[in-house]
Amino acid sequence: MKVSIKFTLSLGPFIFLFFSLSGQNVQYSIRAESFAPLAGQSSSSSYSQFSAVEPFGGLSVKNLPDFKNFVGLVGQLPPLDQDRDGISDSNEVALGTDKTKADTDGDGLTDGEEKTLGTNPLLTDTDGDGYSDYAEVNAQTDPKLVSSQPAPKTAPVDPVSPPSLPSTPSSEISVITLEPTQDGQRITLHGQIQSDSESSNIETGFLLSNDILFENNKTQEKIIAALQGKSFSTQITIPEFDKTYYARAYAVVEDKTKTGKITRIHLDGPYDVPFNAKLVDFGWYESDWFGTFKRANENWIFHTELTWLYVESSSSIGTWFWSEKLGWGWSRKDLWPYIWKNSPEGWVYFFGNQDGILTFWDYSNSEFIRL
């Protein structure tokens, strides 16, 4: 005989949970109290009134942190910058740029770099001269000035002018900046030259700066790297995390300098991964109890159910996090999905996210919260 069991959870007029097996039907209703082991035990208005003799779901909570002292953090959170382009999400909304893309117009410059340069992050070619903003930055021309343009690859033909002299070795050389490789804070810069000339009097190396225009002499460094055939490389150590540096290969022939394109170097600082999570994909982490989330800037994460959270601290005694909908909350592995809500104080039980609506059971008021 096939037996079917259907479970439904009533949320007032709503049905929250439903599953079944095919066959003969037997139906049970499970109301909130069935999922509320704290009922009759959570009448204390303050967390500190719980003790080892007042069990919380069968657990002792005597040595947990003092929730009352956790104040003053709201309003001090760093702004969310989910695409990590240097512009906060709120400012991107005001600018009309895409807060999920570091380079809204796709011209090769991040929105943050364009803001610094004064170019338009919504236009690939701010001055409309036919050259992208990124191309002009690489050519060291002004992307905001139409009269400032990169030199054409070939000069226009002028029948009146006499034939030009043979080109010098420097004009025959082009320089390529290759992608750097990383080993911790040690970065290896790679470059190549392309030339038909066999001249041995060629200086090669790299320019390094935290200024994309390479105009700040105080932060610009010139590193000579010996040419081996057509390639050259050097190893550097990046002293600071969470800071962007720019590098470009160069070659000097007969006092003339050729440069390659600009490449970025950015090292994320050490990350104290919250919720006992492990890295599963680029930027994505998975906790066997808290779920899956993606790291954004600073301590911001995107949780697949709770959405955007700011994680203040994480340890074996619990993790504090802030949600725009819930406010400050606290939980840990052996208590989840119970969450202590800081304001108003009290325990809630997190049921999940359905169609963007977060559902909780509020023990203080014995009611469901839908946010």
C-alpha positions as CSV (number, residue, x, y, z in Angstrom):
1,M,0.0,0.0,0.0
2,K,1.3,3.4,-0.9
3,V,1.0,6.1,1.7
4,S,1.2,9.8,1.1
5,I,2.0,12.3,3.8
6,K,1.4,16.0,3.2
7,F,2.8,18.6,5.6
8,T,1.6,22.2,5.5
9,L,2.7,25.0,7.7
10,S,0.0,27.7,8.2
11,L,1.2,31.3,8.2
12,G,-2.1,32.9,8.9
13,P,-3.8,32.9,5.5
14,F,-0.6,31.6,3.8
15,I,0.7,28.1,3.3
16,F,4.5,28.1,3.7
17,L,5.8,24.6,3.5
18,F,4.4,21.7,1.4
19,F,5.7,18.3,0.3
20,S,4.0,14.9,-0.4
21,L,4.4,11.4,-1.6
22,S,2.0,9.9,-4.1
23,G,-0.6,7.4,-3.0
24,Q,-3.2,7.3,-0.3
25,N,-3.5,10.7,1.3
26,V,-3.0,11.4,5.0
27,Q,-2.7,15.2,5.8
28,Y,-1.2,16.8,8.9
29,S,-1.2,20.5,9.8
30,I,2.0,21.8,11.5
31,R,1.6,25.2,13.1
32,A,4.2,27.6,14.4
33,E,4.4,26.1,17.8
34,S,5.6,22.8,16.3
35,F,8.7,24.7,15.1
36,A,9.1,26.7,18.3
37,P,11.0,24.8,21.0
38,L,11.4,28.2,22.8
39,A,7.7,28.6,23.3
40,G,7.1,29.2,27.1
41,Q,10.9,29.8,27.6
42,S,11.5,33.0,25.7
43,S,9.5,35.4,27.8
44,S,12.6,37.1,29.0
45,S,12.8,40.5,27.4
46,S,16.6,40.6,27.6
47,Y,19.1,38.0,26.5
48,S,21.1,38.3,29.7
49,Q,18.2,36.8,31.7
50,F,18.8,33.4,30.0
51,S,21.1,31.1,32.0
52,A,22.4,27.6,32.1
53,V,19.3,26.5,34.0
54,E,17.0,28.0,31.4
55,P,17.7,25.9,28.3
56,F,17.5,27.4,24.9
57,G,16.4,24.6,22.6
58,G,18.2,22.2,24.8
59,L,21.5,24.3,24.8
60,S,23.2,26.2,27.5
61,V,23.7,29.9,26.8
62,K,25.4,30.9,30.0
63,N,28.8,31.9,28.4
64,L,27.6,33.7,25.3
65,P,28.5,37.4,24.7
66,D,26.8,40.3,26.3
67,F,24.4,41.6,23.7
68,K,23.6,44.8,25.6
69,N,27.2,46.1,24.9
70,F,26.9,45.7,21.2
71,V,25.9,49.2,20.3
72,G,27.1,52.1,18.2
73,L,27.9,50.2,15.0
74,V,24.8,51.2,12.9
75,G,25.7,54.2,10.9
76,Q,29.4,53.3,10.8
77,L,29.2,50.6,8.2
78,P,31.3,51.0,5.1
79,P,29.3,51.6,2.0
80,L,28.4,48.6,-0.1
81,D,30.4,48.4,-3.4
82,Q,29.4,45.0,-4.8
83,D,31.3,45.3,-8.1
84,R,34.4,46.7,-6.2
85,D,35.0,49.5,-8.7
86,G,35.7,52.1,-6.0
87,I,32.2,53.7,-6.3
88,S,29.5,52.7,-3.7
89,D,26.3,51.2,-4.9
90,S,24.3,54.3,-3.8
91,N,26.6,56.6,-5.8
92,E,26.4,54.4,-8.8
93,V,22.6,54.7,-8.7
94,A,23.0,58.5,-8.7
95,L,25.5,58.3,-11.6
96,G,23.4,55.9,-13.6
97,T,26.2,53.4,-13.8
98,D,25.7,49.6,-13.3
99,K,26.5,48.7,-9.7
100,T,27.0,45.1,-10.7
101,K,29.7,45.9,-13.4
102,A,33.0,47.4,-12.6
103,D,33.2,48.8,-16.1
104,T,29.7,50.0,-17.2
105,D,30.6,51.2,-20.7
106,G,33.1,48.4,-21.4
107,D,35.9,50.6,-22.5
108,G,38.6,49.0,-20.3
109,L,38.5,51.6,-17.5
110,T,36.6,50.9,-14.3
111,D,33.9,53.3,-13.3
112,G,36.0,54.3,-10.3
113,E,39.0,55.1,-12.6
114,E,36.8,57.1,-14.9
115,K,35.5,59.1,-12.0
116,T,39.1,59.9,-11.0
117,L,40.0,60.8,-14.6
118,G,36.9,62.9,-15.1
119,T,35.8,60.9,-18.1
120,N,32.2,59.6,-18.6
121,P,31.7,56.1,-17.3
122,L,28.7,55.8,-19.6
123,L,30.6,56.5,-22.8
124,T,33.5,54.6,-24.3
125,D,34.7,57.7,-26.0
126,T,34.2,60.8,-23.8
127,D,35.5,63.4,-26.2
128,G,34.0,61.7,-29.3
129,D,37.3,61.8,-31.3
130,G,37.1,58.1,-32.3
131,Y,39.5,56.8,-29.7
132,S,38.2,55.0,-26.6
133,D,39.0,56.5,-23.2
134,Y,41.2,53.5,-22.4
135,A,43.1,53.8,-25.7
136,E,43.8,57.5,-24.9
137,V,45.0,56.7,-21.4
138,N,47.4,54.1,-22.8
139,A,48.6,56.6,-25.5
140,Q,49.0,59.3,-22.9
141,T,46.6,61.7,-24.6
142,D,43.7,63.5,-23.0
143,P,40.5,61.5,-23.3
144,K,38.5,64.6,-22.5
145,L,40.0,66.8,-25.2
146,V,39.1,66.1,-28.8
147,S,42.2,67.8,-30.1
148,S,44.4,65.4,-28.1
149,Q,44.5,62.2,-30.0
150,P,46.9,59.2,-30.3
151,A,49.2,59.4,-33.2
152,P,48.0,57.3,-36.2
153,K,49.9,54.1,-36.9
154,T,50.8,55.3,-40.4
155,A,51.3,58.9,-41.5
156,P,49.1,60.2,-44.3
157,V,50.6,60.3,-47.8
158,D,51.7,63.8,-48.9
159,P,52.8,63.8,-52.6
160,V,54.5,67.2,-52.2
161,S,56.8,66.1,-49.4
162,P,60.1,64.3,-50.1
163,P,60.3,60.6,-49.3
164,S,60.9,60.0,-45.6
165,L,64.2,58.8,-44.2
166,P,64.4,55.1,-43.2
167,S,62.9,54.6,-39.8
168,T,65.1,54.3,-36.7
169,P,65.2,51.1,-34.7
170,S,63.1,52.7,-32.0
171,S,60.2,53.3,-34.5
172,E,60.3,49.6,-35.5
173,I,59.9,48.4,-31.9
174,S,56.6,47.7,-30.2
175,V,56.3,46.7,-26.6
176,I,53.7,44.3,-25.1
177,T,52.7,44.2,-21.4
178,L,51.7,40.6,-20.6
179,E,49.5,39.6,-17.7
180,P,51.4,39.5,-14.4
181,T,51.6,36.3,-12.3
182,Q,51.0,36.2,-8.6
183,D,52.4,34.2,-5.7
184,G,51.1,35.7,-2.5
185,Q,52.4,39.3,-2.3
186,R,55.1,38.5,-4.9
187,I,54.2,39.6,-8.4
188,T,56.1,38.8,-11.5
189,L,55.8,41.3,-14.3
190,H,56.2,40.1,-17.9
191,G,56.9,42.0,-21.1
192,Q,57.9,41.4,-24.7
193,I,59.3,43.4,-27.6
194,Q,58.5,43.0,-31.2
195,S,61.2,44.3,-33.5
196,D,63.0,43.5,-36.8
197,S,66.1,45.3,-35.4
198,E,69.0,43.4,-33.9
199,S,70.2,46.3,-31.9
200,S,71.6,45.3,-28.6
201,N,71.4,48.8,-27.2
202,I,67.9,48.4,-25.8
203,E,66.8,49.1,-22.2
204,T,63.7,47.2,-21.1
205,G,61.8,47.2,-17.9
206,F,58.6,48.3,-16.2
207,L,56.9,51.4,-14.9
208,L,55.0,50.9,-11.7
209,S,52.6,53.4,-10.1
210,N,49.4,53.8,-8.1
211,D,48.4,56.5,-10.5
212,I,46.9,55.2,-13.8
213,L,48.3,58.2,-15.7
214,F,51.8,57.6,-14.3
215,E,52.1,61.3,-13.6
216,N,52.8,61.2,-9.8
217,N,56.6,61.0,-9.7
218,K,56.5,60.3,-6.0
219,T,54.6,57.1,-6.5
220,Q,56.1,56.0,-9.8
221,E,59.0,53.5,-9.9
222,K,61.1,52.5,-12.9
223,I,62.3,48.9,-12.8
224,I,64.9,47.8,-15.3
225,A,64.6,44.2,-16.4
226,A,67.2,42.5,-18.6
227,L,66.1,41.5,-22.1
228,Q,66.3,37.7,-22.8
229,G,65.7,37.2,-26.5
230,K,62.4,39.1,-27.0
231,S,61.1,38.8,-23.4
232,F,61.9,40.3,-20.1
233,S,60.5,40.0,-16.6
234,T,61.0,41.0,-13.0
235,Q,59.6,40.2,-9.6
236,I,58.2,42.8,-7.2
237,T,56.6,42.6,-3.8
238,I,53.4,44.6,-3.3
239,P,53.5,46.1,0.2
240,E,49.8,47.0,0.6
241,F,46.6,45.0,0.3
242,D,43.4,46.3,-1.0
243,K,45.1,48.9,-3.2
244,T,45.4,49.1,-6.9
245,Y,48.7,49.5,-8.7
246,Y,49.4,50.0,-12.4
247,A,52.3,48.6,-14.4
248,R,53.3,48.9,-18.0
249,A,56.3,47.5,-19.9
250,Y,58.7,49.9,-21.6
251,A,61.7,49.8,-24.0
252,V,64.2,52.6,-24.7
253,V,66.1,52.7,-27.9
254,E,68.3,55.7,-28.9
255,D,66.7,57.8,-26.2
256,K,63.2,57.1,-27.5
257,T,60.8,55.3,-25.1
258,K,58.1,52.9,-26.2
259,T,55.5,51.6,-23.7
260,G,53.0,48.8,-23.6
261,K,49.4,48.8,-22.4
262,I,48.6,49.4,-18.7
263,T,47.8,46.4,-16.5
264,R,46.3,46.5,-13.0
265,I,47.6,44.8,-9.9
266,H,45.2,44.5,-7.0
267,L,45.7,42.2,-4.0
268,D,42.8,41.5,-1.7
269,G,43.7,41.6,2.0
270,P,43.6,38.5,4.2
271,Y,40.0,37.4,4.6
272,D,38.7,36.1,7.8
273,V,36.0,33.9,6.3
274,P,32.9,33.9,8.4
275,F,30.4,31.1,9.3
276,N,33.0,28.3,9.0
277,A,32.7,28.6,5.2
278,K,35.0,27.3,2.6
279,L,35.8,28.7,-0.9
280,V,34.0,26.9,-3.6
281,D,34.3,29.2,-6.6
282,F,35.8,32.6,-7.4
283,G,34.5,34.8,-4.6
284,W,31.9,32.3,-3.5
285,Y,31.9,30.5,-0.2
286,E,29.8,27.8,1.3
287,S,29.0,27.1,5.0
288,D,27.5,23.8,5.9
289,W,25.1,25.5,8.3
290,F,24.8,29.1,7.1
291,G,24.6,28.5,3.4
292,T,26.2,30.0,0.3
293,F,27.4,33.6,0.0
294,K,29.7,35.8,-2.2
295,R,32.2,38.2,-0.9
296,A,31.9,41.9,-1.8
297,N,34.0,44.8,-0.5
298,E,35.2,45.0,3.1
299,N,33.0,42.8,5.2
300,W,29.9,42.8,2.9
301,I,28.6,39.5,1.6
302,F,25.7,38.5,-0.6
303,H,23.8,35.6,1.0
304,T,21.7,33.5,-1.3
305,E,18.7,33.8,1.1
306,L,19.3,36.7,3.4
307,T,20.7,38.8,0.5
308,W,23.1,41.6,1.5
309,L,24.7,41.3,4.9
310,Y,27.5,43.1,6.7
311,V,29.5,40.7,8.9
312,E,31.0,42.5,11.9
313,S,32.7,39.6,13.7
314,S,32.9,35.9,13.5
315,S,34.2,33.3,16.0
316,S,33.3,30.0,17.7
317,I,31.0,31.9,20.1
318,G,28.9,33.4,17.3
319,T,28.7,35.8,14.4
320,W,27.2,39.3,14.3
321,F,25.7,40.5,11.0
322,W,23.6,43.4,9.8
323,S,20.8,43.2,7.4
324,E,18.9,46.2,6.0
325,K,15.6,44.4,6.6
326,L,16.4,42.7,10.0
327,G,18.9,45.0,11.5
328,W,21.7,43.6,13.7
329,G,21.4,39.8,14.3
330,W,23.5,37.1,15.9
331,S,23.7,33.4,15.6
332,R,26.1,30.4,15.6
333,K,26.3,26.9,14.2
334,D,24.5,25.1,17.0
335,L,21.7,27.6,17.1
336,W,21.1,28.4,13.5
337,P,18.4,29.2,12.1
338,Y,17.6,30.9,15.4
339,I,18.7,34.5,15.3
340,W,19.0,37.0,18.2
341,K,17.6,40.3,16.8
342,N,19.1,43.3,18.5
343,S,16.3,45.8,18.0
344,P,13.8,45.2,19.2
345,E,15.5,42.5,21.3
346,G,14.3,39.0,20.9
347,W,14.7,35.7,19.2
348,V,13.5,34.9,15.7
349,Y,13.5,31.7,13.6
350,F,14.4,32.1,10.0
351,F,12.2,30.1,7.6
352,G,13.8,31.2,4.3
353,N,13.4,33.4,1.3
354,Q,10.4,33.0,-1.0
355,D,10.1,35.4,-4.0
356,G,12.3,37.9,-2.2
357,I,10.3,37.9,1.0
358,L,12.1,36.8,4.2
359,T,10.0,35.0,6.7
360,F,10.7,34.7,10.4
361,W,8.9,33.6,13.5
362,D,9.1,36.2,16.3
363,Y,9.1,34.6,19.7
364,S,8.7,37.8,21.6
365,N,5.4,38.6,19.9
366,S,4.4,35.0,18.9
367,E,3.8,36.1,15.3
368,F,5.3,35.7,11.8
369,I,7.4,38.5,10.4
370,R,7.6,38.9,6.6
371,L,10.2,41.4,5.4
